[in-house]
Amino acid sequence: MTLKNTDARWGGISQLLHWAVVLLILATGTIGLLMGDMRNSPAKIEVYALHKSLGLTILALAALRLPWRLYAGAPAPVPGTPAWQARLASITHWLLYGLLFAIPLSGWTFNSAAGYPLQWFGLFNLPALAERSQTLRATAGEVHELLFWTLVVLALGHAAAALYHHVFQRDATLARMLPRSWFRNRNAPSLPTQD
């Protein structure tokens, strides 16, 4: 597998970053939805700290992923993809990239405005992005939640489009974001041979 993207498929680094971020978003989002209902306890503090650390990890991976994408480019749309679908996919990708930065930064701002310390897995402290402010805290919290639900909608649309291409169009749109070994000896769309 080539590390860099080609015209025909995503390379190994892009695949690794994509799926790592997907797993982190699923974990962080699930924790975020559940932690608010926890009773105040040391366990709740630990869960909040985990949520923050995972969010910071997503931010760090986004900071790696964006320059890699600009350097490595992206595969061309599969042959036969209508221009409007290709354009919509491109817009969705860039909106998702923006959200990978905006959601953690809004959470960081919320945390700063609330006056809480921010650590990454207890290894080091990060500076506050803002002074303590109840108004900013409330605004940042609302923005954080709104951006999260925007991400959910876009990510579900992104996944649905990939599955539509895989199941109904029978093309390699989804397969080229997966390791080749997943499709050996399976009844799946053939993968482009260009590496």
Secondary structure, DSSP 8 states (H G I E B T S, - for coil): --SS--SSS--HHHHHHHHHHHHHHHHHHHHHHHHTTS-SSHHHHHHHHHHHHHHHHHHHHHHHHHHHHHHH------TT--HHHHHHHHHHHHHHHHHHHHHHHHHHHHHHHHT---EETTTEE---SS---HHHHHHHHHHHHHHHHHHHHHHHHHHHHHHHIIIII--STTGGGS-GGGGTTSSS-------
